Amino acid sequence: MGKGRRNKVLKLTPAKVKQIIRDKARNLSSRIIAAEMKVSIRTANRVWGYWMKNKQLLTPKKFGRPQSPLDEADERTILEIHKEQRSGARRP
């Protein structure tokens, strides 16, 4: 995984978490760290607090809306309606 290039939406990458912990161990202020990492001060403090309590890296949760699986009946209904309407970007 390379420094957030894979996922543009995720701001707090594992590399940033490691860097925040290194900087806090060197007694840098949270404000300076947050400005460098482009995260909020609260996020920098949260990462450091998690590290001090658990001695593990904070892993970001999955973001976005959770996907709900479609069953076959719903999928068939969607495909039937799509065939009937045949609407898209262009309208005849």
N, C-alpha and C positions, 0 to 999 in steps of 0.2 A: 504494500500500500504506500503510495508516494505523496506525501504532504498535501492531501486534500485535492489532488488533481482528478481523482477518480469520482469523487462525489462533490459537486459544486454547492450543494445545499448545506452540507454538514460543516459548521464553523469550527467545532471543537474536535480536531483530529487527534489520534493517538500521539502523533509527533508534538502537537501543541501541548498536550497534557504533560508529556515528559519535560518539555522546555519550561513550562510554568513551575513544575516541581523543582527543577534545577535552579531557576531564578529565585524562587522563594527560599531555597536552601542557602543562597548567597546573600540573603537579607535585602533583596530588591523590593521596593514597595509594590503593592498590588496595582496601583494606578499606572505605574510605568509598564508593568508586565501586561496589563490589560490593553494598553495602547499599542504595544508591540505586537501582541497576538491578535488584535482586532476582536477581542471579546470584552464582555462587561467586567467591571471590578468584582461584582458579585460572583461571576463564574470563576474568576481566578481564585477567589477566596473559597469557593465551594470545592474546587479541585484540590487545593491545599488542605482544607479541613478533612476531606475524604482520605487523603494520603496520610495525614497525621493520625487519624483514627484507625485505619485498616491496614496501612502499609501496602496498599494495592493501588494500581492505577484506576482512575475513574473511567469506566467505559460508557460512552454515550449510548442512550437508548435508541431504538429505531424510531425514526421520525415519520411524520405523515399519517395519513388515515389508514387504519388497519383494513386489509382487504378481506372481504367476505366471499367465501367460495360460492360459485353458482352451481345449482344442481342442474341436471339435464333438462328438466321441464322448463326452467327459466331460460336456459340457453336456446332451446328449440323455439320458444315463444319469441325471443329477440330476433332470431334468424328469420322466422316467418314474417314478422312485422317489417323487417328490413327488406325482404323480397317483395312484399306487397307495396310498400310506399316508394321504394327506389328513389329516395330523396337524398341529396347530398349537397355539396357546395354549388352545383349547377342545377338549375331548375329549367325544365323544358318549356 
